[in-house]
Amino acid sequence: MIAHVALETRPADGPAATAFWIELGFVVVDPPASLRARAAWLERDGTQIHLLWTEQPTVMPEGHVAVVVPDYAGTLERLQSAGHPVEPRTEHWGAPRAFAWTPGGHRVELMASPPASPPLPSPGEPSPSAYAITEQPQDA
């Protein structure tokens, strides 16, 4: 389980970035007192998003956070109504997915459901070829 993802965010984008994550079902939680001046924390189902305050954030051009949203269509509609760009993507595993961008420019993949997990090998068995690294298509 991933405990948290930390995203550098301008303090001026903080309220709008927080509102973005709330639209995805996250709630604000208090960081430890020693971090409150440096970050905002949000959480959903045990996974946290940490918004780290910096005036010159680094935003990955292709990297992204992926989130399964329970009300996929409603979430996309709310994000678009709030002015967030939303771009539908190829349904690689047969479920709707899209990219949206936070106010600070971080790309977030929104999924109606996650891809199916392949079965893990039994102890002592070699890993199946499905786990081998392969070249990724451009429409990832």
N, C-alpha and C positions, 0 to 999 in steps of 0.2 A: 504494500500500500504506500502510495506517495503521501507524505505528511503535509508538505506544503510546497508551493511555488512562489518564489519571490520575484516581483516585477518592479523595476525601477520606475518611479513616477514623479513628475514635477509636483511640488506641493500645491501649486495653483490648480492642477488637474485632479487633486484628491477628492473633492466632493463629487465630481462627475464620474470619476473612476469607481468610487465606492457605489454610486447609484447603478452603474453598469453591472457590477457583480451582484448587487441585490436583485436586479432583474433576472439573473440566472439562478436565483434561489439561495444565494449566500446571505448570511447575516453577519453583522459587525460583532466582533468579540474583542475584549480588551487584551492588548499585548502586555507582557510583563512591564512593570513600572519603568524599568531601565530602558525600554525600547519605545515608549509612547511618543516621545518627541521625534523619533526617527522613522516611524512606520504606522500603518493602519493594518489591522488583520480582519479577515472575513473567513467564515467557515460554513461548509455544507457537508453533512454526512461524514464528518471526521477529516475532511481534506480542507486545508486552509490556503488562502491567497494572502500573501504579505505584500502590501504596497510600500515600497521603500522610498522615502523622500530623498530626492536629489534634483538639483537644478539642471543637470545634464544627463538625463537617463539614457541608457543603452537599450535600444529596441531591436530585437532580432528581425532581420528582413524576411526570413522564411520560417524560422522556428515559431512554435505556438503552444498554447495550452489547449487541451481538448476537454470539453465538458458535455456530459449527457444531460440534456434538459428534459424534464418530465412532460412539459407542455410545449413541444417543439414549435408548432405553428404559432401559438400564442406568444411565445418568447420572441420569435423573430419579428412578429408584428409590433410588440411593445418596444423592441430595440429600434426598429425603423421609425416608429412614431416619435421616439426620443431623439432622432437624428443620427443614430449610429449606422454607418455603412454595413450592409449585410449582402454577402455574395453567395448564392447557392452553388454547391459543388457537385461533382460526379458522385453518384451513389455506389461507391465501390463494393459495398457488402449488402446492397439492397435496401438501405435505410437512408432517409434524408439527412443531409449534413450541409453546413454552410460555414463560411468564415464571417466574423464580425470583428470590428476593431474598437478597442477601448479608447477613451478620450486621449490617452497618451500615445496611441499608435500601436499598442500590442495586439497582435493577431490572435484571435480565440476561435477555435473550431467548435461549433455547436452541433451536437449529434442527437438524433431522435433515439438511437440505440447504438451501443458499441458494437464493433466487429466481434464475431464469435471467437472465442479463445480456442486454439488447437489443444488437443489433449497433451499433457506433459508425459514424457517417457517415464517408465518405471525405473526405479533405482537400478543402476548397472546397465541399462539399455542405452545404445547410442542415440543421440539427438536425431530426429527425422530431418530430412532435407528441407522441410518447411521452415526450419529455424535458421537456415543458411541466409547470409546476407546476399540480397540480389539488388540489381539496379532498379531504382525507383522511377516510375513514370513521372513526367513533368507535372501532371495534374494531381499532385499529392494533396 
